[in-house]
């Protein structure tokens, strides 16, 4: 190893080039800071190279595959129904390459210095960076840690094998598995189940009987109905009590909700997305930095760690391990460093899944509203009653609105159906603005369009939705 004799001085160093890191770097440059970004592997991080983007390529492909019957109805030849995985992987690689190149060019345009290598803290103001045989020293004024998180195996798996996959590994396979067991009910597991089933794989989905799916109960029920229609076998379990592997695949024994043992087999088992903070190689112990469970870094409302000149953003801080949070925190951290006073509030946050159809939930679920003792009005408008959904043939799903009956303030909006991801931004804005029912009913909506379903869902709170039959009222005689 060649050790640099000179310690390079830098204003702001960011460790980690994922969504949180590169967003912080570019925003820092926009605010006039001199920024150095250190990345050990690939710019864009796990999200761009392994997780979010590759999985959404599969979601997109499977959504297009699901449209073939409707295309045939409207006269478009849809005879070729087989999926060419090699071409899909080539497209996936092309998309990743384009996005990675875009991030690199944006960093260059903003004069962000990019350093390749593994960073380790030497002292509270000094970092060493190792890249092959080269080792350089950097002194800094401020540093942001954005090294993300990493997968760990669940307790029922003792070692990794070709038949046991992390979720992101599904989207790197050169051949679709004939059958698969997916353990989990988070958005990653649901997206994988939906995509693979649509592309022709036999899917068994194992979900926790105590918790179930993570959305509003009405959405959960609809998604399970759709999964059943797509021939996805859903098994509620207490726990997995055994696994066995051979040359052909893996068998799994689960304890069901009725405390009975059930055995099943498949060519591969996809384990749940269990993650811990990716900090073990940073040398934080020698700094005396405060860490929480699973190594996640503790930060205050300014995203400062227990060491004043060191900040942390994204997965490494725990909480929801999602790219949007990392991006928001990354931009906020450099704003604090630049002397601004940004507000970081993730109280109202979207939960979504790119299933077929997609799911978005924002704000309180019906169960949460009831648990809080709120007096609420609830309306659910089915997409089957929407004109544009009828045109596209994507009629599964609904929009559900929960409103405070006293104040008429919207408390939650939940959607399962085509267009949910695109409408999620509107749902978030409405709840952030503490919108009332009238704020949704007053504007003019394009016709025909999915957006009209939001309007009619709110109108339905008072039984005024035009495209819904009136609810029959009980007549009491005598």
N, C-alpha and C positions, 0 to 999 in steps of 0.2 A: 504494500500500500504506500502511495506517495502522499505525504502529509504537507499541505500548504503551509508555508512559513508565515504568510500574511493573513491577518484576520480581517476579512472584508466587513466594512461597516454599512449597515442598511437601516433605513427608516422603519419600514413595515415589512415583516416577513409573514407569509401565509403558508402553513404546512398542510398540503392536501389540495389536489386540483379537481375535486368533485364539484357538484352544483353549488354547494356553500362556499367552497374555496375560490373557484374562479369568478363567481358572482361578487364576492368580497373584493377580489383583486381588481376587477374592472371598475366597480363602484369606487374603490379607493383611489384609483387613477383619475376617475372623473372628478373627485373631490380635491385633487391636487397633491395627493400623497405619492411618494416614490415607493413602488411595490415590487417585492420579489416573491414569486410563487414557486414553492418546492413541491415536486410531485415524484413519488417513488416509482410508480408504474405508468398508467396511461391517463392523460388529461381527460377530464370528464368523469373520472372515478367509476365506481361500480354501477351507478345509475345509467350512465351513457353506454358503457362498454359491456355490461353483463346483465343488468337488472331492468330498469324502467323501459329503456328504448327497445332492446331485443324482445322483451315480453310483449310490448305493444305492437311490434311488427307481427307477431303471431296472432294477437287479438284482432288486428286489422285484417289479416289474411283469412282468419276464421269467420269474421263478420261478412266478408265478401263471399265466402263459400256458402254462408247461410242465405244469401240473397238469390242463389241460382234458380230456385223454384219460382220466385216472383219474376225474375227476368224472363223465364220461359213463358210465363203468363202474358207478358206484355210484348212478346214476339221477338225477343233477343235470344239468339242461339246460345244455349248454355249446356251443350252436350258434354263438353270436357269437364268432368267433375273430379278427376284425380288431382292430388296435390303433389307437385314436384318439390320435394324438400330441399334438394340441392339448389334449385333456382331461388327458393325462399331464403335459404341461408346466404346466397350471394346478394340478394336484395337487402337482407338484414345487414350484411357487412358493408354494403354501399351506403345505406342510411347512416350507420354508425360513423363511417369514414367522413361523410359530408358534414355531420354535426361536429365531430372532433376537429376537423379542419376549420370549421367556422369559429369554434372556441379559440383555437390557436391564432387565427387571423385577428380576432377581436382583441386578444391579449397583446399581440404585436402592435395593432393600431393604437392601443391605449398605452403603449410603452411599458407594459408589464414584463419584468424580467422573469423568465422561466428557467428554473434550475432543476435538472434531473438528478434524483438520488434519494437516499434514505436519511432523514433528519433525526438527530438525537440531541437533546439538551445537554450541554456541558455545564452551564450555569444559568442563572436567572436572566442574563442578557446575552447569552452566547449559545450558538447552535453549531454542531458539526454535521456536515453532509457527506455521506459516503456514496460514491458512484464507481463501482468496480474497484480499480486500484487507486483511485483518486479520493482524497479526503480534504475538504476545505472547511475553514472556520468562518463563521459569520457572527458579528456583533449586531444587535438590533435595539431599537427603541421600544417597539411594540411587536407582538407576534400574535397571530390567530391560529389556533389549532383546529383543523377541519379534516381530520383523518378518518372520519366515518366509523363504521362498525363492521363486524365480520360474523360469519355463520359459525354456530357450534352445533354439534349433534345432540339430539334428544337423549334422555337417559336410557331408553330402551334399545339404542344402537351403540354397540361397543366399538365399532370401527367402520370406516368408510369403505365402500366397495363399488364396482360398476353398476350394481343393481340398486344401490341406495343413492338417491340424487337430492341435492339441494334444488329448490325451485328454479333458480336461474339456469341450472345445468340442463333442464328439459329443453331449453330453447337453443342449445348448442348441439343436440343430437343429430347425427347424419341420417337417421332413419326414425320415423315415428314408431313408438312402441305399440304393439297390438293391444296391450292392456296395461293399465297402471293403477296403483293405489296411491291416492293423495291424502296425506294426513294434515288436516288444518282447515280453518274456516275464515282466515283473514283474506284480504283482497287478493293476495298473490295466489293462494290456493284456489280461490273461486275462479280467478281469471284462467289459471292453468286448466282446471277441470272443464270450464266452458270451451276454451279454445281447442283442447285436444279432442273432446267429444265431437265437436263440430267437424274436425278434420278426419274423424274416423276411428279414433282410439276408444276402446272400451274403458270407461272411467268409473272407479269406485272412490267416493269421497267420504272420508271419516271425519265427523265433527263431534265436538264435545257435547255430551247430552246436558251438562249443567249450564252451559253458556249458549250454545247454538250459534246461529249466524249473527253478525255484528250490527245489523241494521234495525230499523223500526219493524215491529212484528208483522205488520201488513206486507212490508217489502220482503221480509224473510219468507213468508208464506208463498208469495208470488214467485220468488226466485226458485224455491223448492219445487213448485208446480212446473215451472219451465224446465228445470233440470230433469224432472221425471219425464217430461215430454221428449227431451233430448236423450233419453235413455242413460242418464247419469245415475248410478246407484248410490244413494246417500245412506250411510250407516251411522247412527248415533252410538257413541261409545263412552264408557267410563274411562278406559285406559287401554293401551296396548300392552299385553302381558307377555308377548313372545314373538320373535321373528326367526326365520330360518331361510338360509340361502343355499341354492345349488347352481349348477351350470345354466339352468333354464330361467332362473328368476328368483323371486323371494316369496315366501309365505308369511302371513301375519295372523296372529291370534289376538282377538280383541275381547275385552269384557264389555258386554252390552249394558244398556240401561236397565235391563231386567236381570242383571248379574249372571248372564249366561255367556259361555265361551263361544265365539264364532271364528272359524278359520276361513281364510281367503288367500288366493295367490294371484300373482301378476308378474310380468316381466321386469317391473321395477317399482320401487317404493319411493315416493317423494315425501321427504320429512318436512316438518313445519319450519317456518322461518324464525329460528331462534338466534338472536344476535347479541353480541357483547361489544363493548367499546374497543376500538382499534388503537390502543395507546401503549401496549406493552413494550414496544421498541423505542418509545420516545424518551425514556429515562426520566419520567416524572417523579419517581420516588426520591431521587437525589435532590429534587427541588422542594420536596415536602408539600406537594400540591394535594389538596383535598379531593378525594375520589369517593363516589358513591358505589352502590351495588353494581356488579358486573363491570366495574372499572369506569363507569360513566363519570365525566368531569362535572363537578358542581359549579354552576355559574349564578351570578346575581342578575338583576333586571337590566344591567348594562352589558351582560354577557362576559363579564370579567370572572376569571377564576379566583382562587384564594391568593393568587400572586398578581398584584395590581397591573403589571405591564403585559400580562398574558391573558388572552381571550380565547374562548372556544365556541364553536357553532356547529349546528347540524347533529347528525347521529351521535357524535361523540359526547353530547350533553344529555343523552337519554330522551325520554318523552316520546312523542310520535316520531318514528324513524322514517321520515318522508322527505322527499326532495324539496317540496314547497317550503317546509319549515327551515331547512338548511339554507335555501336561497334568501328567505326573509331575514333570518338571523345573520347571515353573512353580510348583507347590505347594511343592516342595523349596526353591527359591530364596528365597521369602518366609519360609519357616520358618527358614532360615539367618539372614536379615536380622532376624527377630524373636528371635534368640538360641537357637533350638532346634538340635538336631543330627540332622536326618533322614538317612536312608541312601538314596542314589540308586544302584541297581544294575540295569542293563538286560541283564545277562548272559543270564538266562533270559527270552527275549522271544518273543511269538507272531508267527508269519508266517501270514497268512491271505489268502484271496481269496474274495469273494462271487460265485463262479462258480456254475454249476448242474450238479452239486451243489457246495456250498462246500468249501473246503480249509482246514485248520488244521494247522500243524506247530509243535511245541514241543520243545525239547531237541535231542539229537543225532540225526542221521539214521543209517541203517545204515552208509553209507559213512564218515561222520565217526567213528563208533565203531570201525570196522575200522582206519581210519587212525591212531587213537590207540592201537591195539594192545589194545583191551579184549576180554575174553572175554565174549560176550553171548549171551543167549537172545532169540529174536525170535518174535513171534506176530502173526498177522494174522487178524482175525475179519471175515468179509464181512457187510455189512448185509443181504444177501439171506437170511441165516440168522436174522435178528432178527424177532420176531413183529410188533412195531409197524411196522417198515419194510414188511412184507408187507401190513399193513392200509392204509398210506398209498400203497403202490405205488412208494415211493421207495427202491428196493433197490440202486441203484448205489453202489459204494464200500465202504469198510472202515475199521476202526480197527486200527492197527499199534502194538504196544508193543515197546520195546527195553529189556531189563533186563540188568544186570551179573550174570553167572551165579555169580560168587563172593560178592558182597555182597547180591544180590537187590534192589539199589536201582534204581529206574526211571530210565533214562537219556534216554528220548525217547518221545513219544506223537504219532502222526500220524494224521490222519483226513481222508478225503474222503467226503462224504456228507451227507445232510440232518441238521441238528442240530449240525454241526461248530462253528459260531460260538458257539452257546449252551454247548457242552461245553468250549470252549477255556479258560474260567476255571477249571474243575475240573482240566484238564490242567496249567495253570500252577501251581496250588496244590500239586498232587502233586509236581511237580519242585522247587518252592521249599522244600518240607518234606522233601526227600530221601526221599520215600515208598518203602517196600519193597513187594514183590509182595503181602505179607500185608495191608498197609494198604489195598489196593484190594479184596482178596477178602473181608475181614472185614465191612464194612458191609452193610446190607440195601438192595436196589435195587428200585425200583418196577417192577411188571410189569403190562402190557407197556410197554416204554419203550426209547428209543434208548440210555439209560444202561446197559442190560444188556449192550450190545455191548462197553463198556469192561471190565466184569467178565469176560466170556467171552474177551476178548482176552488178559487176564492169566492166566486159567485155562488158556488154550491154550498158555502158556509151558511147561507141564508135561503137555500132552496131556489136560487135564481139562475142556475146554469141552464142555458138555452138547449144544449144538446144532451140533456139528461132527462129521462122521464121522471115525473114527480114521485116522491116517496109516498107510498100508500100509508095513510094514517088509520089507526085503529078506531073503529066506531063503537062507542059504548052505548048500549040500549038499556033503558030503564033507570 
